[in-house]
Amino acid sequence: MRFVVCHARYHTRLEGLLTASNFVDVKLIGDPSEEQPSGRTLGELYAERDAPIACFSLTKEYRRALKAHCFNVVLEKPTEDELQTWLHKTAPPPALVPVVPPGRAFMVAAESSKGLMVFAEDAFARADDVTQRRQRFMTRAAQALLEYSSNPSAGRLDAYFNQRGICYASSGGVEFQYNVYHDGAPTDRPSRTCWHLKEGDRTTREDAARVYFHRNNLFGKSRVIVLYAGPHPSSGLIRTNVRFKT
């Protein structure tokens, strides 16, 4: 655990910084007091007695009071850039996601989704073809889409996936068009999307992992449709099908 203590007027600004960088081990405390830590602030700090503390835009009297309590104040008057540098340098290593074959990870996600996560034909036929260093991303993407499938009111997708350490894009050189079939019969007009999760740019296709997906209301439920998972596909329009059976 690490703490950033600031005056309450800076809380919203710093909260955005922490959220954008996905610092999940940092506790931000916004204190309205000018000269002394509030009782609530002291209670939170005493609960993690030895945790490092960065002060941001706090008065000299406030910082002196923190040190009088023998807290571990490591930054007293950082600029915003200096604070970000400290946060990145002292961040713990990310928790390791077990690396299972990406195709298997997507199959497990589908089985766990209770029908809310469905796949186009051959959606992950090439999922295992990404380079080894991108396989962990594919596993994380499968888990993130599983979580998204049960959260239709997730809000802005860029923020939603950024909080999970995954890059989302809504446009690009690849577009998917899919038809939905029920018992062999088409159900509606084709849908199109460019939504995708990605890791790796300006590299080989196998090292540029991509997962294309969409959300659509199918048979009375909002479902996440995974259209493709694997190396960066060729640019242009790609047509595929999603098939349901009763």
Secondary structure as GFF3:
##gff-version 3
##sequence-region A 1 246
A	DSSP	beta_strand	2	7	.	.	.	ID=ss1
A	DSSP	three_ten_helix	8	10	.	.	.	ID=ss2
A	DSSP	alpha_helix	11	21	.	.	.	ID=ss3
A	DSSP	beta_strand	26	31	.	.	.	ID=ss4
A	DSSP	alpha_helix	39	47	.	.	.	ID=ss5
A	DSSP	beta_strand	52	56	.	.	.	ID=ss6
A	DSSP	alpha_helix	60	68	.	.	.	ID=ss7
A	DSSP	beta_strand	72	75	.	.	.	ID=ss8
A	DSSP	alpha_helix	80	89	.	.	.	ID=ss9
A	DSSP	alpha_helix	102	112	.	.	.	ID=ss10
A	DSSP	beta_strand	117	119	.	.	.	ID=ss11
A	DSSP	three_ten_helix	127	129	.	.	.	ID=ss12
A	DSSP	alpha_helix	132	149	.	.	.	ID=ss13
A	DSSP	alpha_helix	157	162	.	.	.	ID=ss14
A	DSSP	beta_strand	167	169	.	.	.	ID=ss15
A	DSSP	beta_strand	174	182	.	.	.	ID=ss16
A	DSSP	beta_strand	185	186	.	.	.	ID=ss17
A	DSSP	beta_strand	191	193	.	.	.	ID=ss18
A	DSSP	beta_strand	196	199	.	.	.	ID=ss19
A	DSSP	beta_strand	209	218	.	.	.	ID=ss20
A	DSSP	beta_strand	221	231	.	.	.	ID=ss21
A	DSSP	beta_strand	236	244	.	.	.	ID=ss22
###
